[in-house]
Structures are given as C-alpha cells and as structure tokens.
Amino acid sequence: MLCTPLSLKQVCLAKSLAIFVPCVVFGLILAYAAVAGTKQLFLAPRAGQSVMPGAASLTAALVAVPLIFFFFVTLLVALQLIITRVQWVNAVLVGLLAAVVVPLNYGLLGSGLASQSIVFVSLAVAAALALLTLGLSRLVTKERIMLTSKG
C-alpha cells in the first residue's frame, strides 16, 4: 500500500468509498423494499391509494443519512490508521456511534421538532463528523501506517 503512486489521502478515500458505496446501495434497496412492502400490505388496503413520503423524509433518507454514514466510515478508516491497538478502535467506534445515534433518535424525535429541523440537524451532524475526520486525517502519516500494520 505504501508503494502506490497515490497519496495517503487518496488511499484513505478509496478505502472509505469501498465500504460506503456498497453499503449505501444495499441500504437504499432495502429501504425502498420496506417502504413499498409497507405501502402494499398496510397502507394501500386501508387508504385506497398510494402514500408518498414528504420532502423532508426523502432528503433525510437520500442525503443526510448517507452523508453521516460516509463521514462516519471515513472517520473509522482514519482511526484504524492512527490508533496502534485495534481493540481501542472498537471502543472509539462504539462511543462515536452512541454519540451520533442516541441524540438523533431519542433527543430530536422525542422533542417534537418539525421534520425539516431534523434534516438540518442531521446535516449539521454530518458537517461535524466531516470536520472531525478532516482533523484526524492530518495525523495519518506513512510512519503511523507502518506502526499500525496488522499483517
């Protein structure tokens, strides 16, 4: 990996995209199947017509959630290249996941905010993860990659 003509940032981005793209495609397919199945089984027989999600829900599902996931994956890749002990990466991952998911699910949805507000907060979380990833990516060096080599 160190002998490639790519820069370290390009290698990190490639690793992140290799995880991100298949997961998002699979997740969107499953989400579409779940919505279509729910419409056909539960909503259409009762309502007599098709139900379309609102613009805020579509924006959250197609933009905000994939952005949060991408920056979360990029942050994980950077942490794997910075932290020398693999066990600590898992602990940091669980902490970050709890710090992002719990406030979004329980704090915002239970507070009665409008759906547009939740989209803006989700985009703000994505921006915060992007800044954290940018800050940590400066710590990735060839020496750190050699020290964290697992093979």
DSSP file (Angstrom, degrees, kcal/mol; ACC not computed):
  #  RESIDUE AA STRUCTURE BP1 BP2  ACC     N-H-->O    O-->H-N    N-H-->O    O-->H-N    TCO  KAPPA ALPHA  PHI   PSI    X-CA   Y-CA   Z-CA
    1    1 A M    >         0   0    0      0, 0.0     3,-1.0     0, 0.0     5,-0.2   0.000 360.0 360.0 360.0 -34.0    0.0    0.0    0.0
    2    2 A L  T 3   +     0   0    0      1,-0.2     6,-0.0     3,-0.1   140,-0.0   0.667 360.0  59.3 -76.1 -15.2    2.9    2.4    0.7
    3    3 A C  T 3  S+     0   0    0      2,-0.0    -1,-0.2     0, 0.0     0, 0.0   0.393  79.9 110.9 -94.4   3.5    4.4    1.8   -2.7
    4    4 A T  S <  S-     0   0    0     -3,-1.0     7,-0.1     1,-0.1     0, 0.0  -0.405  76.8-123.2 -75.1 155.4    1.4    3.0   -4.7
    5    5 A P  S    S+     0   0    0      0, 0.0     2,-0.2     0, 0.0    -1,-0.1   0.412  82.9 102.5 -77.5   5.7    1.6    6.3   -6.6
    6    6 A L  S    S-     0   0    0     -5,-0.2     2,-0.1     1,-0.1    -2,-0.1  -0.532  75.6-115.6 -87.1 154.2   -1.4    7.5   -4.7
    7    7 A S     >  -     0   0    0     -2,-0.2     4,-2.0     1,-0.1     5,-0.2  -0.366  31.0-105.9 -78.6 167.8   -1.2    9.9   -1.8
    8    8 A L  H  > S+     0   0    0      1,-0.2     4,-2.5     2,-0.2     5,-0.2   0.880 121.1  53.2 -63.5 -37.9   -2.3    8.9    1.7
    9    9 A K  H  > S+     0   0    0      1,-0.2     4,-2.4     2,-0.2    -1,-0.2   0.881 108.0  50.6 -65.5 -37.3   -5.5   10.9    1.5
   10   10 A Q  H  > S+     0   0    0      2,-0.2     4,-2.3     1,-0.2    -1,-0.2   0.878 110.1  50.0 -67.7 -37.1   -6.4    9.1   -1.8
   11   11 A V  H  X S+     0   0    0     -4,-2.0     4,-2.3     2,-0.2    -2,-0.2   0.923 112.2  47.5 -66.0 -44.1   -5.8    5.7   -0.2
   12   12 A C  H  X S+     0   0    0     -4,-2.5     4,-2.3     1,-0.2    -2,-0.2   0.906 112.5  49.2 -62.7 -42.0   -8.0    6.6    2.8
   13   13 A L  H  X S+     0   0    0     -4,-2.4     4,-2.7     2,-0.2    -1,-0.2   0.896 110.4  50.9 -64.5 -40.4  -10.7    7.9    0.5
   14   14 A A  H  X S+     0   0    0     -4,-2.3     4,-2.1     2,-0.2    -2,-0.2   0.906 110.6  48.7 -64.4 -41.7  -10.6    4.8   -1.6
   15   15 A K  H  X S+     0   0    0     -4,-2.3     4,-1.0     2,-0.2    -2,-0.2   0.908 112.8  48.4 -63.7 -41.0  -10.9    2.6    1.5
   16   16 A S  H  X S+     0   0    0     -4,-2.3     4,-2.9     1,-0.2     3,-0.5   0.919 112.2  47.7 -66.0 -43.9  -13.8    4.7    2.7
   17   17 A L  H  X S+     0   0    0     -4,-2.7     4,-2.1     1,-0.2    -1,-0.2   0.844 104.9  60.2 -67.3 -32.7  -15.6    4.5   -0.7
   18   18 A A  H  < S+     0   0    0     -4,-2.1    -1,-0.2    -5,-0.2    -2,-0.2   0.811 115.8  34.6 -64.6 -28.7  -15.0    0.8   -0.9
   19   19 A I  H  X S+     0   0    0     -4,-1.0     4,-1.2    -3,-0.5    -2,-0.2   0.866 120.2  49.2 -86.7 -43.2  -17.0    0.4    2.3
   20   20 A F  H  X S+     0   0    0     -4,-2.9     4,-2.7     1,-0.2     5,-0.3   0.922 103.6  53.7 -68.0 -50.9  -19.5    3.2    1.7
   21   21 A V  H  X S+     0   0    0     -4,-2.1     4,-2.3     1,-0.2     5,-0.2   0.920 111.3  42.2 -61.2 -51.1  -20.8    2.7   -1.8
   22   22 A P  H  > S+     0   0    0      0, 0.0     4,-2.4     0, 0.0    -1,-0.2   0.897 115.9  50.9 -63.7 -36.5  -22.0   -1.0   -1.5
   23   23 A C  H  X S+     0   0    0     -4,-1.2     4,-2.6     2,-0.2    -2,-0.2   0.913 112.2  45.4 -66.5 -42.2  -23.5   -0.3    1.9
   24   24 A V  H  X S+     0   0    0     -4,-2.7     4,-2.8     2,-0.2     5,-0.2   0.914 113.5  49.3 -68.8 -41.9  -25.5    2.7    0.8
   25   25 A V  H  X S+     0   0    0     -4,-2.3     4,-2.1    -5,-0.3    -2,-0.2   0.949 115.2  44.2 -61.2 -47.7  -26.7    1.0   -2.3
   26   26 A F  H  X S+     0   0    0     -4,-2.4     4,-2.3    -5,-0.2    -2,-0.2   0.902 114.2  50.7 -63.4 -41.5  -27.8   -2.1   -0.4
   27   27 A G  H  X S+     0   0    0     -4,-2.6     4,-2.5    -5,-0.2    -2,-0.2   0.895 110.2  48.4 -64.4 -40.9  -29.4    0.1    2.3
   28   28 A L  H  X S+     0   0    0     -4,-2.8     4,-2.5     2,-0.2    -1,-0.2   0.875 110.9  51.2 -67.7 -36.4  -31.3    2.2   -0.2
   29   29 A I  H  X S+     0   0    0     -4,-2.1     4,-2.4    -5,-0.2    -2,-0.2   0.929 112.7  45.8 -64.6 -44.3  -32.6   -1.0   -1.9
   30   30 A L  H  X S+     0   0    0     -4,-2.3     4,-2.5     2,-0.2    -2,-0.2   0.898 112.8  50.4 -65.3 -39.9  -33.7   -2.4    1.5
   31   31 A A  H  X S+     0   0    0     -4,-2.5     4,-2.5     2,-0.2     5,-0.2   0.921 111.5  47.9 -64.0 -43.3  -35.3    0.9    2.5
   32   32 A Y  H  X S+     0   0    0     -4,-2.5     4,-2.9     1,-0.2     5,-0.2   0.920 112.4  49.4 -62.9 -43.1  -37.2    1.1   -0.8
   33   33 A A  H  X S+     0   0    0     -4,-2.4     4,-2.6     1,-0.2    -2,-0.2   0.893 111.5  49.3 -63.4 -39.6  -38.4   -2.5   -0.4
   34   34 A A  H  X S+     0   0    0     -4,-2.5     4,-2.4     2,-0.2    -2,-0.2   0.922 113.8  44.9 -66.3 -43.5  -39.5   -1.9    3.1
   35   35 A V  H  X S+     0   0    0     -4,-2.5     4,-2.4     2,-0.2    -2,-0.2   0.930 115.6  47.1 -66.3 -44.6  -41.5    1.2    2.1
   36   36 A A  H  X S+     0   0    0     -4,-2.9     4,-2.3    -5,-0.2    -2,-0.2   0.908 114.0  48.0 -64.3 -41.2  -43.0   -0.5   -0.9
   37   37 A G  H  X S+     0   0    0     -4,-2.6     4,-2.5    -5,-0.2     5,-0.3   0.903 111.7  49.3 -65.5 -40.9  -43.9   -3.5    1.2
   38   38 A T  H  X>S+     0   0    0     -4,-2.4     4,-2.4     2,-0.2     5,-1.7   0.902 111.3  50.1 -64.4 -41.0  -45.5   -1.4    3.9
   39   39 A K  I  <>S+     0   0    0     -4,-2.4     5,-3.5     3,-0.2    -2,-0.2   0.938 115.2  42.6 -61.6 -46.5  -47.5    0.5    1.4
   40   40 A Q  I  <5S+     0   0    0     -4,-2.3    -2,-0.2     3,-0.2    -1,-0.2   0.874 122.9  36.2 -71.0 -38.0  -48.8   -2.6   -0.3
   41   41 A L  I  <5S+     0   0    0     -4,-2.5    -2,-0.2    -5,-0.2    -3,-0.2   0.863 134.6   9.7 -86.0 -36.7  -49.5   -4.6    2.8
   42   42 A F  I  X5S+     0   0    0     -4,-2.4     4,-0.6    -5,-0.3    -3,-0.2   0.817 126.7  38.0-115.3 -43.3  -50.8   -2.0    5.3
   43   43 A L  I  ><S+     0   0    0     -5,-1.7     4,-3.2     2,-0.2     5,-0.4   0.921 109.6  52.7 -85.6 -44.5  -51.4    1.4    3.8
   44   44 A A  H  ><S+     0   0    0     -5,-3.5     4,-2.2    -6,-0.2    -4,-0.1   0.902 107.6  51.0 -63.5 -43.3  -52.9    0.8    0.4
   45   45 A P  H  4 S+     0   0    0      0, 0.0    -1,-0.2     0, 0.0    -2,-0.2   0.863 120.3  36.2 -63.5 -31.7  -55.7   -1.6    1.5
   46   46 A R  H  < S+     0   0    0     -4,-0.6    -2,-0.2    -3,-0.2    -3,-0.1   0.892 125.8  35.5 -86.3 -43.1  -56.8    0.9    4.2
   47   47 A A  H  < S-     0   0    0     -4,-3.2    -3,-0.2     2,-0.2    -1,-0.1   0.754  92.0-138.6 -85.0 -25.2  -56.3    4.2    2.4
   48   48 A G  S  < S+     0   0    0     -4,-2.2     2,-0.3    -5,-0.4    -4,-0.1   0.548  76.0  61.3  78.1   6.4  -57.3    3.0   -1.0
   49   49 A Q  S    S-     0   0    0     -6,-0.3    -1,-0.2    -5,-0.1    -2,-0.2  -0.949  92.3 -83.7-153.0 171.0  -54.4    5.0   -2.6
   50   50 A S        -     0   0    0     -2,-0.3     2,-0.5    -3,-0.1   -10,-0.0  -0.526  35.1-144.0 -81.5 147.9  -50.6    5.2   -2.6
   51   51 A V        -     0   0    0     -2,-0.2    -7,-0.1     0, 0.0   -12,-0.1  -0.955  10.0-158.6-115.9 129.6  -48.9    7.2    0.1
   52   52 A M        -     0   0    0     -2,-0.5    -2,-0.0     1,-0.0     0, 0.0  -0.898  21.4-117.8-108.7 133.8  -45.7    9.2   -0.8
   53   53 A P        -     0   0    0      0, 0.0    -1,-0.0     0, 0.0     0, 0.0  -0.281  38.4-100.9 -64.1 156.4  -43.2   10.3    1.9
   54   54 A G     >  -     0   0    0      1,-0.1     4,-2.1     4,-0.0     5,-0.2  -0.160  30.6-102.9 -73.3 170.7  -42.7   14.0    2.4
   55   55 A A  H  > S+     0   0    0      1,-0.2     4,-2.5     2,-0.2     5,-0.2   0.866 120.5  53.8 -64.2 -37.4  -39.8   16.0    1.0
   56   56 A A  H  > S+     0   0    0      2,-0.2     4,-2.4     1,-0.2    -1,-0.2   0.905 108.8  48.8 -65.8 -40.4  -38.0   16.2    4.4
   57   57 A S  H  > S+     0   0    0      2,-0.2     4,-2.5     1,-0.2    -2,-0.2   0.909 112.9  47.5 -64.9 -41.8  -38.2   12.4    4.8
   58   58 A L  H  X S+     0   0    0     -4,-2.1     4,-2.7     2,-0.2     5,-0.3   0.902 112.0  49.9 -66.3 -40.3  -36.8   11.9    1.3
   59   59 A T  H  X>S+     0   0    0     -4,-2.5     4,-2.2     2,-0.2     5,-1.7   0.912 112.4  47.7 -63.7 -42.2  -34.0   14.4    1.9
   60   60 A A  I  <>S+     0   0    0     -4,-2.4     5,-2.7     3,-0.2    -2,-0.2   0.931 116.5  43.1 -63.6 -45.0  -33.1   12.7    5.1
   61   61 A A  I  <5S+     0   0    0     -4,-2.5    -2,-0.2     1,-0.2    -1,-0.2   0.859 124.1  33.7 -71.6 -35.4  -33.1    9.2    3.6
   62   62 A L  I  <5S+     0   0    0     -4,-2.7    -2,-0.2    -5,-0.2    -1,-0.2   0.681 135.3  12.9 -96.9 -18.6  -31.2   10.2    0.4
   63   63 A V  I  X5S+     0   0    0     -4,-2.2     4,-2.0    -5,-0.3    -3,-0.2   0.726 122.6  43.4-121.6 -58.6  -28.8   12.9    1.5
   64   64 A A  I  ><S+     0   0    0     -5,-1.7     4,-2.5     2,-0.2     5,-0.2   0.933 114.6  45.6 -66.7 -49.5  -28.4   13.3    5.3
   65   65 A V  H  ><S+     0   0    0     -5,-2.7     4,-2.6     1,-0.2    -1,-0.2   0.930 114.1  48.2 -64.7 -45.9  -28.1    9.7    6.4
   66   66 A P  H  > S+     0   0    0      0, 0.0     4,-2.7     0, 0.0    -1,-0.2   0.881 111.8  51.5 -61.1 -35.0  -25.7    8.7    3.6
   67   67 A L  H  X S+     0   0    0     -4,-2.0     4,-2.5     2,-0.2     5,-0.3   0.933 110.8  47.2 -65.4 -44.5  -23.5   11.8    4.4
   68   68 A I  H  X S+     0   0    0     -4,-2.5     4,-2.1     1,-0.2    -1,-0.2   0.931 114.2  48.1 -60.9 -44.2  -23.5   10.8    8.1
   69   69 A F  H  X S+     0   0    0     -4,-2.6     4,-2.6    -5,-0.2    -2,-0.2   0.908 110.6  51.0 -63.9 -42.5  -22.6    7.3    7.2
   70   70 A F  H  X S+     0   0    0     -4,-2.7     4,-2.6     1,-0.2    -2,-0.2   0.942 113.5  43.3 -61.8 -48.0  -19.8    8.3    4.8
   71   71 A F  H  X S+     0   0    0     -4,-2.5     4,-2.1     1,-0.2    -1,-0.2   0.832 112.6  53.8 -69.9 -29.5  -18.1   10.6    7.2
   72   72 A F  H  X S+     0   0    0     -4,-2.1     4,-2.1    -5,-0.3    -1,-0.2   0.925 111.4  45.1 -66.1 -44.3  -18.5    8.0   10.0
   73   73 A V  H  X S+     0   0    0     -4,-2.6     4,-2.5     2,-0.2    -2,-0.2   0.907 112.9  50.8 -64.8 -42.2  -16.8    5.4    7.8
   74   74 A T  H  X S+     0   0    0     -4,-2.6     4,-2.2     1,-0.2    -1,-0.2   0.889 110.1  50.3 -63.3 -38.9  -14.1    7.8    6.8
   75   75 A L  H  X S+     0   0    0     -4,-2.1     4,-2.4     2,-0.2    -1,-0.2   0.895 109.5  51.2 -64.6 -40.5  -13.5    8.6   10.5
   76   76 A L  H  X S+     0   0    0     -4,-2.1     4,-2.2     2,-0.2    -2,-0.2   0.910 109.2  49.9 -63.6 -43.1  -13.3    4.9   11.2
   77   77 A V  H  X S+     0   0    0     -4,-2.5     4,-1.4     1,-0.2    -2,-0.2   0.914 111.7  48.7 -62.7 -42.5  -10.7    4.4    8.5
   78   78 A A  H  X S+     0   0    0     -4,-2.2     4,-1.0     1,-0.2    -2,-0.2   0.904 110.8  50.7 -63.7 -40.8   -8.6    7.3    9.8
   79   79 A L  H  X S+     0   0    0     -4,-2.4     4,-2.8     1,-0.2     3,-0.4   0.879 106.4  55.0 -64.9 -36.9   -8.8    5.9   13.3
   80   80 A Q  H  < S+     0   0    0     -4,-2.2    -1,-0.2     1,-0.2    -2,-0.2   0.830 111.2  45.2 -64.8 -30.6   -7.7    2.5   12.2
   81   81 A L  H  < S+     0   0    0     -4,-1.4    60,-0.3    -3,-0.2    -1,-0.2   0.635 119.5  40.8 -87.3 -13.7   -4.6    4.1   10.6
   82   82 A I  H  < S+     0   0    0     -4,-1.0     2,-0.3    -3,-0.4    -2,-0.2   0.861  99.8  71.2 -98.1 -47.2   -3.9    6.3   13.7
   83   83 A I     <  -     0   0    0     -4,-2.8     6,-0.1    -5,-0.2    -1,-0.1  -0.572  63.4-157.2 -80.0 129.9   -4.5    4.0   16.7
   84   84 A T  S    S+     0   0    0     -2,-0.3     2,-0.6     1,-0.1    -1,-0.1   0.788  77.0  65.8 -79.4 -27.5   -1.9    1.3   17.2
   85   85 A R    >>  -     0   0    0      1,-0.1     3,-0.9     2,-0.0     4,-0.8  -0.863  69.2-154.9-100.7 121.0   -4.1   -1.0   19.2
   86   86 A V  H >> S+     0   0    0     -2,-0.6     4,-1.3     1,-0.3     3,-0.6   0.818  90.7  64.8 -63.8 -32.5   -7.0   -2.4   17.3
   87   87 A Q  H 3> S+     0   0    0      1,-0.2     4,-1.4     2,-0.2    -1,-0.3   0.849  98.5  54.4 -60.8 -34.0   -9.1   -3.0   20.4
   88   88 A W  H <> S+     0   0    0     -3,-0.9     4,-2.5     1,-0.2    -1,-0.2   0.809  99.3  61.4 -70.5 -29.2   -9.2    0.7   21.1
   89   89 A V  H <X S+     0   0    0     -4,-0.8     4,-2.6    -3,-0.6    -1,-0.2   0.917 103.9  49.5 -62.6 -42.4  -10.6    1.4   17.6
   90   90 A N  H  X S+     0   0    0     -4,-1.3     4,-2.4     2,-0.2    -1,-0.2   0.904 111.0  49.2 -63.8 -40.6  -13.7   -0.7   18.5
   91   91 A A  H  X S+     0   0    0     -4,-1.4     4,-2.1     2,-0.2    -2,-0.2   0.915 113.0  46.7 -65.0 -42.2  -14.2    1.2   21.8
   92   92 A V  H  X S+     0   0    0     -4,-2.5     4,-2.7     2,-0.2     5,-0.2   0.896 110.9  53.9 -65.5 -39.5  -13.9    4.5   20.0
   93   93 A L  H  X S+     0   0    0     -4,-2.6     4,-2.7     2,-0.2    -2,-0.2   0.928 108.9  47.3 -60.4 -46.8  -16.3    3.3   17.3
   94   94 A V  H  X S+     0   0    0     -4,-2.4     4,-2.4     1,-0.2    -1,-0.2   0.907 112.9  49.8 -63.4 -41.4  -19.0    2.3   19.9
   95   95 A G  H  X S+     0   0    0     -4,-2.1     4,-2.2     2,-0.2    -2,-0.2   0.920 112.9  45.9 -63.0 -44.1  -18.6    5.7   21.6
   96   96 A L  H  X S+     0   0    0     -4,-2.7     4,-1.7     2,-0.2     5,-0.2   0.903 111.8  51.7 -65.4 -40.9  -18.9    7.6   18.4
   97   97 A L  H  X S+     0   0    0     -4,-2.7     4,-3.0    -5,-0.2     5,-0.4   0.922 112.2  45.7 -62.1 -43.9  -21.9    5.6   17.3
   98   98 A A  H  X S+     0   0    0     -4,-2.4     4,-1.4     1,-0.2    -1,-0.2   0.889 110.6  54.1 -65.8 -38.2  -23.6    6.2   20.6
   99   99 A A  H  < S+     0   0    0     -4,-2.2    -1,-0.2    -5,-0.2    -2,-0.2   0.787 118.8  34.3 -67.7 -26.5  -22.7    9.9   20.5
  100  100 A V  H  X S+     0   0    0     -4,-1.7     4,-1.2    -3,-0.2    -2,-0.2   0.885 122.5  40.1 -92.6 -46.5  -24.3   10.3   17.0
  101  101 A V  H  X S+     0   0    0     -4,-3.0     4,-2.9    -5,-0.2     5,-0.3   0.914 109.0  55.4 -76.4 -44.4  -27.3    7.9   17.0
  102  102 A V  H  X>S+     0   0    0     -4,-1.4     4,-2.5    -5,-0.4     5,-1.1   0.935 111.0  42.8 -61.2 -49.6  -28.7    8.3   20.5
  103  103 A P  I  4>S+     0   0    0      0, 0.0     5,-1.9     0, 0.0     4,-0.3   0.904 116.5  49.1 -64.1 -36.6  -29.2   12.1   20.3
  104  104 A L  I  <>S+     0   0    0     -4,-1.2     5,-0.7     3,-0.2    -2,-0.2   0.929 119.9  35.8 -66.7 -43.1  -30.6   11.9   16.8
  105  105 A N  I  <5S+     0   0    0     -4,-2.9     4,-0.3     3,-0.1    -3,-0.2   0.946 133.3  19.1 -76.9 -49.1  -33.1    9.1   17.6
  106  106 A Y  I  X5S+     0   0    0     -4,-2.5     4,-1.0    -5,-0.3    -2,-0.1   0.867 125.4  45.5 -95.8 -39.6  -34.2    9.9   21.1
  107  107 A G  I  4<S+     0   0    0     -5,-1.1     4,-0.4    -4,-0.3    -3,-0.2   0.933 121.5  32.5 -72.4 -46.1  -33.4   13.5   21.7
  108  108 A L  I >4XS+     0   0    0     -5,-1.9     5,-1.0     2,-0.2     3,-0.5   0.911 119.9  46.9 -81.4 -43.4  -34.6   15.0   18.4
  109  109 A L  G >4<S+     0   0    0     -5,-0.7     3,-0.7    -4,-0.3    -3,-0.2   0.853 113.7  49.2 -70.4 -32.5  -37.6   12.8   17.6
  110  110 A G  G 3<5S+     0   0    0     -4,-1.0    -1,-0.2     1,-0.2    -2,-0.2   0.633  99.5  67.5 -79.4 -13.0  -39.0   12.9   21.1
  111  111 A S  G < 5S-     0   0    0     -3,-0.5    -1,-0.2    -4,-0.4    -2,-0.2   0.546 105.9-119.4 -86.8  -6.2  -38.8   16.7   21.3
  112  112 A G  T < 5 +     0   0    0     -3,-0.7    -3,-0.1    -4,-0.4    -2,-0.1   0.745  51.3 165.1  78.6  23.2  -41.4   17.3   18.6
  113  113 A L      < -     0   0    0     -5,-1.0    -1,-0.2     1,-0.1     5,-0.0  -0.370  44.7 -98.1 -68.7 152.7  -39.2   19.2   16.2
  114  114 A A    >>  -     0   0    0      1,-0.1     4,-1.5    -2,-0.0     3,-0.5  -0.337  33.1-112.0 -66.2 154.6  -40.5   19.6   12.6
  115  115 A S  H 3> S+     0   0    0      1,-0.3     4,-1.5     2,-0.2    -1,-0.1   0.815 117.8  57.2 -62.5 -30.2  -39.2   17.1   10.1
  116  116 A Q  H 3> S+     0   0    0      1,-0.2     4,-2.1     2,-0.2    -1,-0.3   0.878 103.3  54.0 -67.2 -35.8  -37.3   19.9    8.3
  117  117 A S  H <> S+     0   0    0     -3,-0.5     4,-2.5     1,-0.2    -2,-0.2   0.886 105.2  53.3 -64.2 -38.4  -35.4   20.7   11.6
  118  118 A I  H  X S+     0   0    0     -4,-1.5     4,-2.4     2,-0.2    -1,-0.2   0.885 107.5  51.4 -65.6 -37.7  -34.4   17.1   11.9
  119  119 A V  H  X S+     0   0    0     -4,-1.5     4,-2.4     2,-0.2    -2,-0.2   0.927 111.0  47.8 -63.5 -44.4  -32.9   17.2    8.4
  120  120 A F  H  X S+     0   0    0     -4,-2.1     4,-2.0     2,-0.2    -2,-0.2   0.894 112.3  48.7 -64.7 -39.3  -30.9   20.3    9.2
  121  121 A V  H  X S+     0   0    0     -4,-2.5     4,-2.3     2,-0.2    -1,-0.2   0.904 110.3  51.8 -66.4 -39.9  -29.7   18.8   12.5
  122  122 A S  H  X S+     0   0    0     -4,-2.4     4,-2.2     1,-0.2    -2,-0.2   0.901 109.9  48.9 -62.8 -40.6  -28.7   15.7   10.6
  123  123 A L  H  X S+     0   0    0     -4,-2.4     4,-2.2     2,-0.2    -1,-0.2   0.860 109.6  52.5 -66.9 -34.2  -26.7   17.8    8.1
  124  124 A A  H  X S+     0   0    0     -4,-2.0     4,-2.3     2,-0.2    -2,-0.2   0.887 108.2  50.7 -67.0 -38.3  -25.1   19.6   11.0
  125  125 A V  H  X S+     0   0    0     -4,-2.3     4,-2.5     2,-0.2    -2,-0.2   0.906 109.6  50.9 -64.1 -41.2  -24.0   16.2   12.5
  126  126 A A  H  X S+     0   0    0     -4,-2.2     4,-2.2     1,-0.2    -2,-0.2   0.904 110.2  49.4 -61.6 -41.1  -22.6   15.3    9.1
  127  127 A A  H  X S+     0   0    0     -4,-2.2     4,-2.4     2,-0.2    -2,-0.2   0.896 110.2  50.5 -65.4 -39.8  -20.7   18.5    8.9
  128  128 A A  H  X S+     0   0    0     -4,-2.3     4,-2.3     1,-0.2    -2,-0.2   0.909 111.1  48.3 -64.6 -41.4  -19.3   18.0   12.5
  129  129 A L  H  X S+     0   0    0     -4,-2.5     4,-2.6     2,-0.2    -1,-0.2   0.881 109.8  53.5 -64.6 -36.9  -18.2   14.4   11.5
  130  130 A A  H  X S+     0   0    0     -4,-2.2     4,-2.6     2,-0.2    -2,-0.2   0.920 109.8  46.9 -63.4 -43.6  -16.6   15.9    8.4
  131  131 A L  H  X S+     0   0    0     -4,-2.4     4,-2.3     2,-0.2    -2,-0.2   0.902 112.9  49.1 -65.5 -40.1  -14.6   18.4   10.5
  132  132 A L  H  X S+     0   0    0     -4,-2.3     4,-2.3     2,-0.2    -2,-0.2   0.906 112.2  48.7 -64.5 -40.9  -13.5   15.7   12.9
  133  133 A T  H  X S+     0   0    0     -4,-2.6     4,-2.4     2,-0.2    -2,-0.2   0.907 110.3  51.3 -64.3 -42.2  -12.5   13.5   10.1
  134  134 A L  H  X S+     0   0    0     -4,-2.6     4,-0.8     1,-0.2    -2,-0.2   0.911 110.9  48.6 -62.0 -42.4  -10.5   16.3    8.5
  135  135 A G  H >< S+     0   0    0     -4,-2.3     3,-0.5     1,-0.2     4,-0.3   0.909 114.5  44.4 -64.3 -42.3   -8.7   17.0   11.8
  136  136 A L  H >< S+     0   0    0     -4,-2.3     3,-1.6     1,-0.2     4,-0.4   0.809 102.3  66.3 -73.4 -28.6   -7.8   13.3   12.3
  137  137 A S  H >< S+     0   0    0     -4,-2.4     3,-0.8     1,-0.3    -1,-0.2   0.758  91.3  64.2 -66.1 -21.6   -6.7   12.8    8.7
  138  138 A R  T << S+     0   0    0     -4,-0.8    -1,-0.3    -3,-0.5    -2,-0.2   0.715  96.5  58.3 -71.8 -19.0   -3.8   15.2    9.3
  139  139 A L  T <  S+     0   0    0     -3,-1.6     2,-0.6    -4,-0.3    -1,-0.2   0.614  81.5 101.8 -84.3 -12.4   -2.5   12.7   11.8
  140  140 A V    <   +     0   0    0     -3,-0.8     2,-0.3    -4,-0.4   -58,-0.1  -0.624  48.0 158.2 -77.5 118.7   -2.3    9.9    9.2
  141  141 A T     >  -     0   0    0     -2,-0.6     4,-2.1   -60,-0.3     5,-0.2  -0.865  55.8-105.9-131.8 167.3    1.3    9.5    8.1
  142  142 A K  H  > S+     0   0    0     -2,-0.3     4,-2.1     1,-0.2     5,-0.1   0.871 121.2  54.6 -61.7 -35.6    3.3    6.7    6.5
  143  143 A E  H  > S+     0   0    0      1,-0.2     4,-2.0     2,-0.2    -1,-0.2   0.909 107.4  48.8 -64.9 -41.6    5.1    6.1    9.8
  144  144 A R  H  > S+     0   0    0      2,-0.2     4,-1.9     1,-0.2    -1,-0.2   0.885 109.2  53.1 -65.6 -37.9    1.7    5.7   11.6
  145  145 A I  H  < S+     0   0    0     -4,-2.1     4,-0.2     1,-0.2    -1,-0.2   0.909 109.5  48.9 -63.9 -40.6    0.5    3.3    8.9
  146  146 A M  H >< S+     0   0    0     -4,-2.1     3,-0.8     1,-0.2    -1,-0.2   0.884 111.6  49.4 -65.3 -37.6    3.7    1.2    9.4
  147  147 A L  H 3< S+     0   0    0     -4,-2.0    -1,-0.2     1,-0.2    -2,-0.2   0.798 113.8  45.3 -71.8 -28.5    3.2    1.2   13.2
  148  148 A T  T 3< S+     0   0    0     -4,-1.9    -1,-0.2   -67,-0.2    -2,-0.2   0.299  80.0 138.0 -96.9   9.7   -0.5    0.1   12.9
  149  149 A S    <   -     0   0    0     -3,-0.8    -3,-0.1    -4,-0.2    -4,-0.0  -0.351  34.2-169.3 -59.7 126.8    0.3   -2.6   10.3
  150  150 A K              0   0    0      1,-0.1    -1,-0.2    -2,-0.1    -4,-0.0   0.540 360.0 360.0 -94.3  -8.6   -1.8   -5.6   11.2
  151  151 A G              0   0    0      0, 0.0    -1,-0.1     0, 0.0    -2,-0.1   0.407 360.0 360.0-119.8 360.0   -0.1   -8.0    8.8
